[in-house]
Amino acid sequence: IEPLTKVIGQERAVSALNFALEIHDSGYNIFVTGSYGTGRTTIVTDLLNTNAKKQDVPYDLAFVYNFQSPDEPICLNIPSGKAHVLKKDMQRLISNVMSDIQNTFESKTYLVRRNELTELYDTQKQDLFDNLDNEARKLNIQIKSSNMGYITIPLVKGKAMESDEFQNLATEEQNQITKNINYIQKRIQEVARQVTQINRTLEDKVEKLNEEAARFIVDNHFATLIDKYEKNKEIIKYLNAAAEDIIVNINENIISDNNNPKDQALDALPYKLNKYQINVLIDNARQKGAPVVYESNPNYRNLFGQIEKKAYQGFTYTDFTMIKAGSILKANGGYLMIDAEQLLKHPFAYEALKRTLRSKTLRIEDYSEMLGYTGIASLKPEPVPLSIKVILIGQAYHYRYLNNYDEEFRKIFKVRADFDTEVKEDRSSVKKYCQFISRVVHEEKLLHFDQTAIAAVIEYGSRIADHQHRLSIRFGEIVKIIRESSFWAKKRKKKLVSAKDVFYAIDKHIARHDLVEEKIQDSILENTLNVDVKGFK
């Protein structure tokens, strides 16, 4: 018998599922209802996988540093399978750029040009100091430098005048010396301002020299990568921003002073932020068709992702490389299945899911901030556009409760797929029952069933349906009997499962679960419990 490839007796549910999968309007997410054991999760998964294979593979997703607003990382949509390629390209590019810039700054050509600039402006400063010193000596004043600045000392015959000598001078002479000292001190201030301006000019010239040297290298290296990704405007925009940032911050990127306390403090940190790294959240390189994801533990972090933090010496830190994806992002462009009961158990998860489906965007937020556990400023990643179909799987009472008391629910989950527990017994359903037994036997590599065993399983299906002309399609119960029948047949060293094995498996199954029934029967036989069967009630 060929294994079953179709669904038994769930035409209503399958029709609803196909309708919801084919319509792409907003709000046509699915709520699947039905008893445990009806095969609802398996059937839904098979339908989703079949439908997903016909669709395109969604884009990869990565977060990168925002050079304009560092607290708001940028989301990049990258063609499927290319995210890790871009990441490796960027790592290799940055390594080569930094190495070439370092070599350039150590080259003789660069050092000669920088020394020429330094000597030129040092000469200007020395000329200012020489002129000031000559001007002071003409007025018999000596200028000495100290930790506190410059000191002016009056001279007598080329030697420093003592305090007693100054006191013994005539008042007119004292006034003249004081006047000369005040004049020279003003000139010192003027020269100091000029020197400061010269130093600033030198710094600007050196920075311009560094930027010119860096720009030549950066432009040459980035040109190749920009040509490679010229069709993706988001990537090109990011590459241009990264190139400009390297050039503008060339001194920070390449030149560091080991004696500078700031640089020493940065080196002592447990990590150093690499602004040019690419954090790949979703890589669809091995994906065939649209993704189908089942989230078994739908708490907030598992669904929506998180921003991780690390602790170091009493403080916490984070950056864009610590952004992690949740199941919603993993299923973006495809389908996400969630257990409704588990979803409703987790705080914030259900409300956040509705908000996300309404806005068609996902915001990865710090969960601890939502709980009020921390006041530390965190990242605010760029919202991610969503194209996703969500399938909630639950019981009928879950659906009734949400449908009756949550108005937003009716707008977001517009399709209900209700799974039945029984099917009418006819030639078609009996044939599919036989094929179902064949499927279980082949998938789980059980002993094959003979005709009598198959008839016994069908009879059991009718018994648990509690109807002569109907068969139960609570396949969880049927599969248990199929497995256990094969087990007992193996124990008896049989090559085929017979009706005897099926009946024995059923009896054993009942025996494991009828302790309460047995106790009640004993109470009746012992006259402890009397049952009134006379008259009318």
C-alpha positions as CSV (number, residue, x, y, z in Angstrom):
1,I,0.0,0.0,0.0
2,E,1.4,3.4,-1.0
3,P,2.0,5.7,2.0
4,L,-0.5,8.5,2.5
5,T,0.4,11.9,0.9
6,K,-3.0,13.6,1.4
7,V,-5.0,14.7,4.4
8,I,-7.9,12.6,5.8
9,G,-11.1,14.4,6.5
10,Q,-9.8,17.9,7.1
11,E,-11.2,19.5,3.9
12,R,-12.6,22.5,5.8
13,A,-9.3,23.2,7.6
14,V,-7.2,22.6,4.6
15,S,-9.4,24.9,2.5
16,A,-9.1,27.7,5.0
17,L,-5.3,27.3,5.2
18,N,-4.9,27.4,1.4
19,F,-7.1,30.5,1.2
20,A,-5.0,32.3,3.9
21,L,-1.7,31.3,2.2
22,E,-2.8,32.5,-1.2
23,I,-4.2,35.9,-0.1
24,H,-1.5,38.5,0.7
25,D,-3.7,41.3,2.1
26,S,-3.0,42.7,5.6
27,G,-4.4,40.8,8.6
28,Y,-4.9,37.4,7.0
29,N,-2.9,35.5,9.6
30,I,-4.2,32.1,10.7
31,F,-5.5,30.7,14.0
32,V,-5.6,26.9,13.9
33,T,-8.0,25.2,16.3
34,G,-8.5,21.6,17.1
35,S,-7.9,18.9,19.6
36,Y,-4.5,17.4,20.4
37,G,-3.7,14.4,18.2
38,T,-5.6,15.5,15.1
39,G,-2.4,16.1,13.3
40,R,-3.0,19.8,13.0
41,T,0.7,20.8,13.5
42,T,2.0,18.2,11.1
43,I,-0.6,19.0,8.4
44,V,0.0,22.8,8.8
45,T,3.8,22.2,8.6
46,D,3.5,20.1,5.5
47,L,1.3,22.7,3.7
48,L,3.6,25.5,4.7
49,N,6.7,23.6,3.5
50,T,5.0,22.8,0.2
51,N,3.9,26.4,-0.3
52,A,7.3,27.8,0.8
53,K,9.2,25.9,-1.8
54,K,7.4,27.8,-4.5
55,Q,8.5,31.2,-3.1
56,D,11.7,33.2,-3.5
57,V,14.4,33.0,-0.8
58,P,14.2,36.2,1.3
59,Y,17.0,38.7,1.7
60,D,19.7,38.3,4.3
61,L,19.7,40.8,7.1
62,A,22.6,42.6,8.8
63,F,23.1,45.5,11.2
64,V,26.0,48.0,10.7
65,Y,27.3,51.0,12.6
66,N,25.5,54.3,12.1
67,F,28.3,56.9,11.6
68,Q,25.8,59.8,11.9
69,S,23.9,58.5,15.0
70,P,25.9,55.7,16.7
71,D,23.0,54.7,19.0
72,E,20.8,53.8,16.0
73,P,22.4,51.0,14.1
74,I,21.4,50.7,10.4
75,C,19.6,47.6,9.0
76,L,20.9,46.3,5.6
77,N,18.9,44.1,3.3
78,I,21.4,42.0,1.4
79,P,20.6,39.5,-1.4
80,S,20.2,36.0,-0.1
81,G,23.5,34.2,0.7
82,K,25.6,37.4,0.2
83,A,25.6,38.7,3.8
84,H,28.6,36.7,5.0
85,V,30.3,37.4,1.6
86,L,30.0,41.1,2.3
87,K,31.2,40.6,5.9
88,K,34.3,38.8,4.7
89,D,34.9,41.4,1.9
90,M,34.6,44.2,4.5
91,Q,37.0,42.5,6.9
92,R,39.6,42.0,4.2
93,L,39.1,45.5,2.9
94,I,39.5,47.2,6.3
95,S,42.6,45.1,7.1
96,N,44.2,46.0,3.8
97,V,43.3,49.7,4.1
98,M,44.7,50.0,7.7
99,S,47.8,48.2,6.8
100,D,48.5,50.3,3.7
101,I,47.7,53.6,5.6
102,Q,50.1,52.5,8.4
103,N,52.8,51.7,5.8
104,T,52.2,55.1,4.1
105,F,52.6,57.0,7.4
106,E,55.9,55.2,8.0
107,S,57.2,55.8,4.5
108,K,60.1,58.3,3.8
109,T,58.0,60.3,1.4
110,Y,55.3,61.0,4.0
111,L,57.8,61.6,6.8
112,V,59.7,64.1,4.7
113,R,56.5,66.1,3.8
114,R,55.5,66.1,7.5
115,N,58.9,67.2,8.7
116,E,58.9,70.0,6.1
117,L,55.7,71.2,7.5
118,T,56.9,70.9,11.1
119,E,60.2,72.7,10.4
120,L,58.4,75.5,8.5
121,Y,56.1,76.3,11.4
122,D,58.8,75.7,14.0
123,T,60.9,78.3,12.2
124,Q,58.0,80.8,12.3
125,K,57.6,80.2,16.0
126,Q,61.3,80.5,16.6
127,D,61.4,83.8,14.7
128,L,58.6,85.1,17.0
129,F,60.5,84.1,20.1
130,D,63.8,85.6,18.8
131,N,62.2,88.9,17.9
132,L,60.5,89.0,21.3
133,D,63.7,88.2,23.1
134,N,65.6,90.9,21.1
135,E,62.9,93.4,21.9
136,A,63.1,92.5,25.6
137,R,66.9,92.8,25.7
138,K,66.8,96.2,24.2
139,L,64.7,97.2,27.2
140,N,67.1,95.4,29.6
141,I,64.6,92.6,30.3
142,Q,65.2,88.9,30.3
143,I,62.5,86.4,29.5
144,K,62.6,83.0,31.2
145,S,60.2,80.1,30.7
146,S,58.9,78.1,33.7
147,N,56.1,75.6,34.4
148,M,53.8,78.5,35.2
149,G,54.5,80.3,32.0
150,Y,57.1,83.1,31.2
151,I,58.9,85.3,33.8
152,T,60.3,88.7,33.1
153,I,63.4,89.8,34.9
154,P,65.0,93.3,34.7
155,L,68.8,93.4,33.9
156,V,71.7,95.5,35.0
157,K,74.7,95.3,32.9
158,G,73.5,92.0,31.4
159,K,72.8,90.5,34.8
160,A,69.5,89.9,36.6
161,M,68.6,92.7,39.0
162,E,68.2,91.8,42.6
163,S,65.2,93.0,44.6
164,D,67.4,95.3,46.8
165,E,68.9,96.9,43.7
166,F,65.4,97.6,42.3
167,Q,64.3,99.2,45.7
168,N,67.4,101.5,45.7
169,L,66.6,102.9,42.3
170,A,65.0,106.3,41.9
171,T,61.2,106.3,41.5
172,E,61.4,107.4,37.9
173,E,63.7,104.5,37.0
174,Q,61.4,102.0,38.9
175,N,58.4,103.3,37.0
176,Q,60.3,103.0,33.7
177,I,61.3,99.4,34.4
178,T,57.8,98.5,35.5
179,K,56.4,100.1,32.3
180,N,58.9,98.1,30.2
181,I,58.0,94.8,32.0
182,N,54.3,95.4,31.5
183,Y,54.9,96.1,27.8
184,I,57.0,92.9,27.4
185,Q,54.3,90.8,29.3
186,K,51.7,92.1,26.8
187,R,54.1,91.2,24.0
188,I,54.5,87.7,25.5
189,Q,50.7,87.2,25.5
190,E,50.6,88.4,21.9
191,V,53.3,86.0,20.9
192,A,51.7,83.1,22.8
193,R,48.5,83.7,20.9
194,Q,50.4,83.8,17.6
195,V,52.2,80.5,18.6
196,T,48.9,78.9,19.4
197,Q,47.6,79.9,16.0
198,I,50.7,78.6,14.3
199,N,50.3,75.2,16.2
200,R,46.7,75.0,15.1
201,T,47.6,75.8,11.5
202,L,50.3,73.1,11.7
203,E,47.7,70.6,13.1
204,D,45.3,71.5,10.3
205,K,48.1,71.1,7.7
206,V,49.1,67.7,9.1
207,E,45.5,66.5,9.3
208,K,45.0,67.6,5.7
209,L,48.2,65.8,4.7
210,N,47.0,62.7,6.5
211,E,43.5,62.9,4.9
212,E,45.0,63.3,1.5
213,A,47.3,60.3,2.0
214,A,44.4,58.2,3.5
215,R,41.9,59.3,0.8
216,F,44.1,58.1,-2.0
217,I,44.4,54.6,-0.4
218,V,40.8,54.4,0.8
219,D,39.3,55.4,-2.5
220,N,41.4,52.9,-4.4
221,H,40.4,50.0,-2.0
222,F,36.7,50.9,-1.7
223,A,36.3,51.4,-5.4
224,T,36.5,47.6,-6.0
225,L,33.9,46.8,-3.4
226,I,31.6,49.6,-4.5
227,D,31.7,48.3,-8.1
228,K,30.9,44.8,-6.8
229,Y,27.7,45.9,-4.9
230,E,26.7,48.8,-7.2
231,K,23.1,47.4,-7.6
232,N,22.4,47.7,-3.9
233,K,21.9,51.3,-2.9
234,E,21.9,50.5,0.9
235,I,25.3,48.9,0.7
236,I,26.8,51.6,-1.5
237,K,25.5,54.3,1.0
238,Y,27.1,52.3,3.9
239,L,30.4,51.8,2.1
240,N,30.7,55.5,1.2
241,A,29.9,56.5,4.9
242,A,32.5,54.0,6.1
243,A,35.2,55.3,3.7
244,E,34.6,58.9,4.7
245,D,34.7,57.9,8.4
246,I,38.1,56.3,8.0
247,I,39.4,59.4,6.3
248,V,37.9,61.9,8.8
249,N,39.0,59.9,11.8
250,I,42.4,58.8,10.4
251,N,44.3,60.0,13.4
252,E,42.1,58.0,15.8
253,N,42.2,54.9,13.5
254,I,45.9,54.8,12.9
255,I,47.8,57.1,15.3
256,S,47.7,56.5,19.0
257,D,49.9,57.7,21.8
258,N,50.9,55.1,24.4
259,N,51.7,57.9,26.9
260,N,48.2,59.4,26.5
261,P,46.0,58.5,29.5
262,K,43.0,58.4,27.2
263,D,44.6,55.9,24.9
264,Q,45.8,53.8,27.8
265,A,42.2,53.7,29.2
266,L,40.8,52.6,25.9
267,D,43.5,49.8,25.6
268,A,42.5,48.6,29.1
269,L,38.9,47.9,28.0
270,P,37.9,44.3,27.5
271,Y,37.0,45.1,23.9
272,K,37.5,47.7,21.3
273,L,34.6,48.6,19.0
274,N,35.2,47.8,15.4
275,K,32.9,50.3,13.7
276,Y,33.5,48.7,10.3
277,Q,32.3,45.2,11.3
278,I,29.1,43.8,9.9
279,N,26.7,42.0,12.2
280,V,24.9,39.3,10.2
281,L,21.6,38.4,11.8
282,I,20.0,36.4,9.1
283,D,21.9,34.3,6.6
284,N,19.8,32.5,4.0
285,A,22.6,31.0,2.0
286,R,21.3,27.4,2.6
287,Q,17.7,28.3,2.5
288,K,15.5,26.9,-0.3
289,G,12.4,28.9,-0.7
290,A,10.7,30.8,2.0
291,P,11.5,30.0,5.7
292,V,9.1,28.0,7.9
293,V,9.9,28.4,11.6
294,Y,8.2,26.8,14.6
295,E,8.7,28.7,17.9
296,S,8.2,26.3,20.8
297,N,9.0,28.8,23.5
298,P,7.5,32.1,22.4
299,N,8.8,34.4,25.1
300,Y,9.6,38.0,24.2
301,R,13.4,37.6,23.5
302,N,12.9,34.4,21.5
303,L,10.3,36.1,19.3
304,F,11.6,39.6,18.8
305,G,15.4,39.2,19.4
306,Q,17.5,41.0,22.0
307,I,20.3,43.5,22.6
308,E,22.9,41.6,24.6
309,K,25.0,43.3,27.2
310,K,28.3,42.4,28.8
311,A,29.7,43.4,32.3
312,Y,33.1,44.7,33.0
313,Q,34.3,46.0,36.4
314,G,30.9,47.1,37.6
315,F,29.5,48.6,34.4
316,T,27.8,47.1,31.4
317,Y,28.3,47.9,27.7
318,T,26.8,47.0,24.4
319,D,27.2,47.8,20.7
320,F,25.6,46.9,17.4
321,T,27.5,43.6,17.2
322,M,25.5,42.3,20.2
323,I,22.1,42.6,18.4
324,K,20.6,39.1,18.1
325,A,17.7,38.0,15.9
326,G,14.5,36.3,17.2
327,S,12.2,33.8,15.4
328,I,10.2,36.6,13.8
329,L,13.2,37.8,11.9
330,K,14.3,34.3,11.1
331,A,10.8,33.7,9.6
332,N,10.7,37.0,7.7
333,G,9.6,36.5,4.1
334,G,8.0,33.2,5.1
335,Y,5.9,31.6,7.9
336,L,6.0,31.5,11.7
337,M,4.1,28.9,13.7
338,I,3.5,29.6,17.4
339,D,1.8,27.7,20.2
340,A,-1.1,30.0,21.3
341,E,-1.2,28.7,24.8
342,Q,2.5,29.2,25.3
343,L,2.4,32.7,23.7
344,L,-0.3,33.9,26.2
345,K,1.7,32.7,29.2
346,H,4.6,35.2,28.5
347,P,4.2,38.8,29.4
348,F,4.4,41.5,26.6
349,A,4.8,38.8,23.9
350,Y,1.2,38.7,22.7
351,E,0.8,42.5,22.7
352,A,4.1,43.0,21.0
353,L,3.2,40.5,18.4
354,K,0.0,42.3,17.5
355,R,1.8,45.6,17.4
356,T,4.4,44.2,15.1
357,L,1.9,42.6,12.7
358,R,-0.1,45.9,12.6
359,S,2.9,48.0,11.8
360,K,4.6,45.4,9.5
361,T,7.9,46.4,11.1
362,L,10.0,44.8,13.9
363,R,11.7,46.9,16.6
364,I,14.4,45.1,18.5
365,E,14.2,46.6,22.0
366,D,15.9,46.1,25.3
367,Y,13.5,43.8,27.3
368,S,15.0,44.8,30.7
369,E,14.1,48.4,29.9
370,M,10.5,47.4,29.3
371,L,10.5,45.8,32.8
372,G,12.0,48.9,34.3
373,Y,15.1,47.0,35.6
374,T,17.7,49.4,34.2
375,G,18.0,53.0,33.5
376,I,21.1,52.6,31.3
377,A,20.7,54.0,27.8
378,S,20.6,51.3,25.2
379,L,20.7,51.1,21.4
380,K,17.7,51.8,19.2
381,P,18.2,49.7,16.1
382,E,16.5,50.8,12.9
383,P,13.1,49.0,12.5
384,V,13.1,46.1,10.1
385,P,10.3,45.8,7.4
386,L,8.4,42.6,7.7
387,S,6.6,40.3,5.3
388,I,5.5,37.4,7.3
389,K,2.4,35.1,7.8
390,V,1.9,34.1,11.5
391,I,0.0,30.8,12.3
392,L,-1.2,30.4,15.9
393,I,-2.0,26.9,17.0
394,G,-4.4,26.4,19.9
395,Q,-7.6,25.1,21.2
396,A,-11.1,26.3,20.4
397,Y,-11.5,28.0,23.7
398,H,-8.4,30.1,23.0
399,Y,-9.9,31.3,19.8
400,R,-13.3,32.1,21.4
401,Y,-11.8,34.0,24.2
402,L,-9.5,36.2,22.0
403,N,-12.2,36.6,19.4
404,N,-14.8,37.8,21.9
405,Y,-12.7,40.0,24.1
406,D,-9.9,41.3,21.9
407,E,-11.0,43.6,19.0
408,E,-7.5,43.8,17.6
409,F,-7.4,40.0,17.3
410,R,-10.2,39.9,14.8
411,K,-8.4,42.4,12.6
412,I,-5.0,40.5,12.7
413,F,-6.1,36.9,12.6
414,K,-8.9,36.9,10.1
415,V,-8.7,33.2,9.1
416,R,-9.6,30.3,11.4
417,A,-8.6,26.7,10.4
418,D,-10.7,24.3,12.5
419,F,-9.6,20.7,12.6
420,D,-12.2,18.0,13.0
421,T,-11.8,14.8,15.1
422,E,-13.7,12.3,13.0
423,V,-14.6,11.5,9.4
424,K,-17.4,9.6,7.7
425,E,-16.5,5.9,7.1
426,D,-16.6,5.1,3.4
427,R,-14.4,3.5,0.8
428,S,-12.3,6.6,0.3
429,S,-11.7,7.2,4.0
430,V,-10.9,3.5,4.7
431,K,-8.4,3.5,1.8
432,K,-6.7,6.6,3.3
433,Y,-6.7,5.0,6.7
434,C,-4.8,2.1,5.2
435,Q,-2.3,4.5,3.5
436,F,-1.9,6.3,6.8
437,I,-0.9,3.1,8.5
438,S,1.6,2.4,5.6
439,R,3.1,5.9,6.1
440,V,3.7,5.5,9.8
441,V,5.2,2.0,9.2
442,H,7.6,3.4,6.6
443,E,8.6,6.6,8.4
444,E,9.2,4.9,11.7
445,K,10.5,1.6,10.2
446,L,8.0,-0.6,12.1
447,L,6.9,-4.2,11.2
448,H,4.4,-4.3,8.4
449,F,0.7,-5.0,9.1
450,D,-1.3,-7.8,7.5
451,Q,-4.9,-7.4,6.5
452,T,-6.3,-8.5,9.8
453,A,-4.1,-6.0,11.6
454,I,-5.2,-3.2,9.4
455,A,-8.9,-4.1,9.9
456,A,-8.3,-4.1,13.7
457,V,-6.8,-0.6,13.6
458,I,-9.7,0.7,11.5
459,E,-12.1,-1.0,14.0
460,Y,-10.2,0.8,16.8
461,G,-10.6,4.1,15.0
462,S,-14.4,3.6,14.8
463,R,-14.4,2.6,18.5
464,I,-12.7,5.8,19.8
465,A,-15.0,7.9,17.4
466,D,-17.8,6.2,19.3
467,H,-19.8,5.9,16.1
468,Q,-20.6,2.9,13.8
469,H,-20.3,4.9,10.6
470,R,-17.4,7.3,11.5
471,L,-13.7,7.0,12.0
472,S,-11.6,9.0,14.4
473,I,-8.9,11.2,12.9
474,R,-7.2,11.9,16.2
475,F,-4.1,10.3,14.7
476,G,-2.1,10.7,17.8
477,E,-4.1,7.9,19.4
478,I,-4.0,5.8,16.3
479,V,-0.2,6.2,15.9
480,K,0.3,5.0,19.5
481,I,-1.6,1.8,18.8
482,I,0.4,1.2,15.5
483,R,3.7,1.6,17.4
484,E,2.7,-0.6,20.3
485,S,1.3,-3.3,18.0
486,S,4.6,-3.5,16.2
487,F,6.4,-3.6,19.5
488,W,4.4,-6.6,20.8
489,A,4.7,-8.4,17.5
490,K,8.5,-8.0,17.8
491,K,8.4,-9.4,21.3
492,R,6.6,-12.4,19.9
493,K,9.3,-12.7,17.2
494,K,6.7,-12.2,14.4
495,K,7.6,-10.8,11.0
496,L,4.2,-9.2,10.4
497,V,1.8,-7.5,12.8
498,S,-1.6,-9.4,13.1
499,A,-4.9,-8.5,14.6
500,K,-3.9,-10.4,17.7
501,D,-1.0,-8.0,18.2
502,V,-3.3,-5.0,17.7
503,F,-5.9,-6.2,20.2
504,Y,-3.2,-7.1,22.7
505,A,-1.7,-3.6,22.3
506,I,-5.2,-2.0,22.8
507,D,-5.8,-4.1,25.9
508,K,-2.4,-3.2,27.3
509,H,-3.0,0.5,26.6
510,I,-6.4,0.3,28.4
511,A,-4.9,-1.5,31.3
512,R,-2.3,1.2,31.8
513,H,-5.1,3.9,32.1
514,D,-8.0,2.2,33.8
515,L,-7.0,2.2,37.4
516,V,-9.8,4.5,38.4
517,E,-12.4,2.5,36.4
518,E,-11.1,-0.7,38.1
519,K,-11.5,0.8,41.6
520,I,-15.1,1.9,40.8
521,Q,-15.9,-1.6,39.6
522,D,-14.4,-3.1,42.8
523,S,-16.5,-0.7,44.9
524,I,-19.7,-1.8,43.1
525,L,-18.9,-5.5,43.5
526,E,-18.1,-4.9,47.2
527,N,-21.4,-3.0,47.6
528,T,-19.5,0.0,48.7
529,L,-21.0,1.9,45.8
530,N,-24.6,1.3,44.8
531,V,-26.0,2.2,41.5
532,D,-29.8,2.9,41.3
533,V,-31.1,1.4,38.1
534,K,-34.8,1.3,38.9
535,G,-37.5,3.9,38.1
536,F,-37.1,7.1,36.3
537,K,-35.1,10.2,36.9
